[in-house]
Amino acid sequence: MPGRYAQLKHLFHHNRHSLILFKGCPYWVRFDPSRAEDRLDPHRLESLFNPTTFAKMFPNETDFPPFFAGTCCSQFAVSSEAIRTHPKAYYINLLNWVTDPANDDEESGRVFEYTWPYIFAGRGQFCPSMQECYCKTYNFCIQENKDLNELERWNALRTRREEVQWQLNFAKDALDTRVVSSRDRGVSEEDIEKVKGAFQPEIDRLAMRLEGLAQQTWEIREGIIHYWSLPVPPTGW
């Protein structure tokens, strides 16, 4: 096992800066980021995504893909033939891993989102185009470049809005932690107000940016719904 772990660690380290961005398939997998990076970027997987994890999930495998990427949210179809390529024990091991109380429920679920192509197709990424995803999943089939560009712009704004929301939350949490720590150390309220004053401009900037992105996203969303005569989508669409 030590030799195999070293081999996997080298593979992950060597390819950590070689990830590729696919249309409809962002490179959300970043290996071993810091916790601060996790909180700033909601699309980064935590340090759970590492060689030790995959040695537990796939104990009989030794040659992993250099990276894992896939479309969001674990929605997929798989044939019975693909399922039967593995013995029952293979799935029992995966079930035991994902239900292990030692794992964080959210993190282990996020890891699974990006390993389905590996489990059922033996590859690290499955990245169909945005047009193909929308057409096959929602029967929302786009042909014109201008329509695709508008949809891509809307998706980019949604992603940026989410990132700014996480950055704002991070700044607020950092301020709260600093204030609590200062009070625990007996810092005067006057000095604590100075700490708040140092954080507030960035918090205000992010809040204003978030408001603008939310408005832009909503306007494009409404335009898409009207242009395509779509039914009102669920919240978050």
Phi, psi and omega per residue, in radians:
M1 nan -0.759 -3.138
P2 -0.992 -0.724 3.137
G3 -1.141 -0.703 -3.139
R4 -1.169 -0.703 3.126
Y5 -1.097 -0.743 3.136
A6 -1.085 -0.674 3.126
Q7 -1.114 -0.776 3.133
L8 -1.155 -0.713 -3.140
K9 -1.080 -0.697 3.112
H10 -1.133 -0.720 -3.141
L11 -1.073 -0.802 -3.122
F12 -1.145 -0.760 -3.105
H13 -1.146 -0.698 -3.073
H14 -1.153 -0.563 -3.043
N15 -1.830 0.100 -3.022
R16 -1.157 -0.413 3.127
H17 -1.848 0.286 -3.076
S18 -2.012 0.438 -3.117
L19 -1.324 2.689 -3.035
I20 -2.096 2.507 3.088
L21 -1.673 2.132 3.133
F22 -1.913 2.545 3.009
K23 -1.097 2.305 -3.136
G24 1.283 0.141 -3.042
C25 -2.692 1.291 -3.095
P26 -1.072 2.662 3.110
Y27 -1.450 1.363 -3.051
W28 -1.397 -0.250 -3.094
V29 -1.492 2.041 3.014
R30 -2.157 2.261 -3.043
F31 -1.464 2.207 3.045
D32 0.901 0.911 3.067
P33 -1.295 2.888 3.073
S34 -1.279 2.809 3.123
R35 -1.088 -0.615 3.118
A36 -1.080 -0.702 3.118
E37 -1.138 -0.672 3.110
D38 -0.995 -0.769 -3.040
R39 -1.304 -0.469 3.126
L40 -1.414 -0.499 -3.092
D41 -2.182 1.861 -3.073
P42 -1.160 -0.227 -3.069
H43 -1.629 -0.018 3.135
R44 -1.562 2.334 3.061
L45 -1.402 2.536 -3.092
E46 -1.226 -3.117 -3.077
S47 -1.155 -0.085 3.055
L48 -1.068 -0.441 -3.134
F49 -1.453 1.479 -3.053
N50 -2.619 3.002 -3.091
P51 -1.007 -0.632 -3.138
T52 -1.079 -0.733 3.122
T53 -1.046 -0.840 -3.070
F54 -1.252 -0.467 3.050
A55 -1.153 -0.548 3.105
K56 -1.392 -0.713 -3.115
M57 -1.214 -0.671 -3.070
F58 -2.257 1.261 -3.015
P59 -1.123 -0.341 -3.126
N60 -1.706 0.035 -3.125
E61 -1.742 2.558 3.123
T62 -2.253 -0.245 -3.044
D63 -2.117 1.563 -3.105
F64 -1.562 2.673 3.048
P65 -1.078 2.737 -3.118
P66 -1.206 -0.386 3.091
F67 -2.764 2.866 -3.140
F68 -2.172 2.343 3.128
A69 -2.679 2.573 3.124
G70 -2.891 2.967 3.101
T71 -1.267 2.812 -2.962
C72 -1.191 2.562 2.669
C73 1.431 0.345 2.956
S74 1.067 0.447 3.056
Q75 -1.634 2.026 -3.108
F76 -2.787 2.898 3.038
A77 -2.110 2.532 -3.116
V78 -2.486 2.495 -3.107
S79 -1.410 2.759 3.097
S80 -1.126 -0.547 3.115
E81 -1.112 -0.734 3.140
A82 -1.144 -0.686 3.127
I83 -1.080 -0.690 -3.061
R84 -1.391 0.025 3.071
T85 -1.245 -0.256 3.117
H86 -2.041 2.583 3.067
P87 -1.304 2.878 -3.122
K88 -1.012 -0.622 -3.112
A89 -1.068 -0.546 3.124
Y90 -1.061 -0.802 -3.119
Y91 -1.292 -0.572 3.084
I92 -1.094 -0.707 3.119
N93 -1.101 -0.746 3.113
L94 -1.132 -0.693 3.112
L95 -1.112 -0.749 3.124
N96 -1.088 -0.647 -3.132
W97 -1.199 -0.846 -3.042
V98 -1.227 -0.390 3.117
T99 -1.729 0.080 3.123
D100 -1.114 2.129 -3.137
P101 -1.014 -0.354 -3.141
A102 -1.264 -0.311 -3.140
N103 -1.585 2.589 3.009
D104 -1.313 2.232 -3.056
D105 -1.010 -0.797 -3.094
E106 -1.171 -0.763 -3.099
E107 -1.152 -0.781 -3.119
S108 -1.141 -0.612 3.079
G109 -1.146 -0.667 3.139
R110 -1.190 -0.635 3.086
V111 -1.061 -0.760 -3.135
F112 -1.083 -0.568 3.132
E113 -0.955 -0.518 -3.032
Y114 -1.864 0.048 3.133
T115 -1.895 -0.088 3.122
W116 -1.010 -0.752 3.101
P117 -1.074 -0.590 3.117
Y118 -1.236 -0.734 -3.112
I119 -1.125 -0.792 -3.002
F120 -1.781 -0.285 -3.119
A121 -2.209 -0.050 3.078
G122 1.230 0.400 3.122
R123 -2.352 2.735 -3.034
G124 -1.403 -0.348 -3.108
Q125 -2.461 2.554 3.005
F126 -2.380 1.856 -2.955
C127 -2.255 1.322 3.058
P128 -1.195 2.855 -3.134
S129 -1.197 2.830 3.093
M130 -1.047 -0.721 3.135
Q131 -1.033 -0.774 -3.104
E132 -1.145 -0.715 -3.138
C133 -1.064 -0.887 -3.102
Y134 -1.164 -0.667 -3.077
C135 -1.211 -0.833 -3.085
K136 -1.298 -0.564 -3.067
T137 -1.511 -0.717 -3.018
Y138 -2.098 0.060 -3.071
N139 1.002 0.583 3.126
F140 -1.893 1.489 -2.940
C141 -1.730 2.094 -3.038
I142 -1.862 2.295 -3.119
Q143 -2.011 -0.677 -3.049
E144 -1.424 2.427 3.137
N145 -1.060 -0.672 -3.117
K146 -1.126 -0.613 3.104
D147 -1.225 -0.713 3.116
L148 -1.123 -0.737 3.134
N149 -1.060 -0.693 3.135
E150 -1.167 -0.696 3.117
L151 -1.165 -0.706 3.109
E152 -1.122 -0.686 3.109
R153 -1.099 -0.733 3.126
W154 -1.113 -0.771 3.122
N155 -1.112 -0.698 3.122
A156 -1.110 -0.699 3.113
L157 -1.169 -0.689 3.099
R158 -1.077 -0.751 3.135
T159 -1.114 -0.778 -3.138
R160 -1.135 -0.681 3.104
R161 -1.035 -0.764 3.132
E162 -1.121 -0.722 3.133
E163 -1.102 -0.761 -3.141
V164 -1.151 -0.641 3.088
Q165 -1.060 -0.754 3.120
W166 -1.164 -0.677 3.111
Q167 -1.122 -0.695 3.100
L168 -1.115 -0.773 3.104
N169 -1.067 -0.698 -3.140
F170 -1.098 -0.768 -3.138
A171 -1.124 -0.737 3.126
K172 -1.142 -0.737 3.112
D173 -1.107 -0.702 3.131
A174 -1.108 -0.713 3.104
L175 -1.132 -0.805 3.133
D176 -1.028 -0.763 3.132
T177 -1.086 -0.724 -3.138
R178 -1.138 -0.734 -3.136
V179 -1.135 -0.814 3.140
V180 -1.069 -0.787 3.129
S181 -1.070 -0.724 -3.139
S182 -1.114 -0.735 3.139
R183 -1.184 -0.649 3.098
D184 -1.095 -0.531 -3.133
R185 -1.571 0.070 3.085
G186 1.372 0.381 3.110
V187 -1.183 2.468 -3.102
S188 -1.163 2.686 3.129
E189 -1.102 -0.527 3.106
E190 -1.107 -0.765 3.119
D191 -1.235 -0.560 3.093
I192 -1.139 -0.662 3.083
E193 -1.100 -0.589 3.077
K194 -1.149 -0.660 3.084
V195 -1.091 -0.802 3.119
K196 -1.062 -0.705 3.137
G197 -1.122 -0.524 3.120
A198 -1.281 -0.559 -3.121
F199 -1.465 -0.547 -2.923
Q200 -1.045 -0.711 -3.139
P201 -1.012 -0.700 3.128
E202 -1.227 -0.691 3.097
I203 -1.091 -0.768 3.116
D204 -1.111 -0.702 -3.138
R205 -1.103 -0.783 -3.130
L206 -1.169 -0.678 3.135
A207 -1.119 -0.716 3.114
M208 -1.164 -0.713 3.121
R209 -1.122 -0.703 3.134
L210 -1.113 -0.741 3.127
E211 -1.076 -0.732 3.119
G212 -1.145 -0.732 3.125
L213 -1.153 -0.685 3.119
A214 -1.076 -0.724 3.137
Q215 -1.169 -0.775 3.118
Q216 -1.071 -0.777 -3.126
T217 -1.074 -0.751 -3.129
W218 -1.121 -0.756 -3.111
E219 -1.096 -0.763 3.121
I220 -1.171 -0.709 3.110
R221 -0.988 -0.833 -3.129
E222 -1.127 -0.639 3.106
G223 -1.132 -0.707 3.116
I224 -1.127 -0.777 -3.140
I225 -1.055 -0.778 -3.109
H226 -1.203 -0.767 -3.077
Y227 -1.099 -0.720 -3.081
W228 -1.658 0.036 -3.104
S229 0.926 0.818 -3.114
L230 -1.487 2.667 3.010
P231 -1.208 2.773 3.131
V232 -1.077 2.145 -3.061
P233 -1.355 2.909 3.088
P234 -1.162 2.815 3.124
T235 -0.992 2.377 3.110
G236 1.696 -0.158 -3.109
W237 -1.207 nan nan
